Amino acid sequence: MVHLARKLASLLFLGVVGAAPGSGPGSGPGGGPSGLAGDEIQATVEAHLDELRWCYNLALREQPELRGRTLFRFRISDEGKASEFEVEQSELPARMNDCLARAMMRWDFPRPHLGPVWVRYPFVFETN
């Protein structure tokens, strides 16, 4: 039996992919007309790694060898809150994706300067 306390979950972040098709300008790396840069989004994600690891460790209880990638599309509001989550691609269980989305909805992202932006963000989960 694998002891989960000894199993370290790691996350590989590929960064902000950019604006989702048809979403308008401004959510790509380096910022755009919205003024919201990819590294600002990345910093918010990295500040909450423990919450993402918690979701992954929860999923590992049911599937000890679980690993994979998920690509989220979500909206960052004028207030810096994430909403309207959509899983574009995923190799992970729906329950884990739901856990990740619920966590991200609690975070405070930087406020876009010119209105809401759409972001596509990939996560890769694997154990060490």
QUITA-V279153 format. One line per field, one symbol per residue. ss: DSSP state (2 for helix, 1 for strand, 0 for the rest). psi: psi as a letter, one per 40 degrees, with the letter a starting at -180 (. if undefined). burial: + if it has 24 or more other ideal C-beta (glycine too) atoms within 12 Angstrom, else -. A space follows every 10 residues. Layout:
ss = ???
psi = ???
burial = ???
This chain:
ss = 0002220011 1111111100 0000000000 0000000222 2222222022 2222222222 2200000111 1111110000 0111111111 0002222222 2222200000 0000001111 11111110
psi = hhhddehhhi hhheahdaii heeiieeiie iaddehiddd ddddddefdd dddddddddd ddgdehiaii hihihhidee hiafhhhdii eiiddddddd dddddeihii hidfiiihih hiihhii.
burial = --------+- +-+-++++++ --+--+++-- ++-+-+++-+ ++-++--++- +++-++++++ -----+++++ +++++++--+ -++-+-+--+ -++--++-++ +-+++-+-++ -+---+++++ +++++-+-
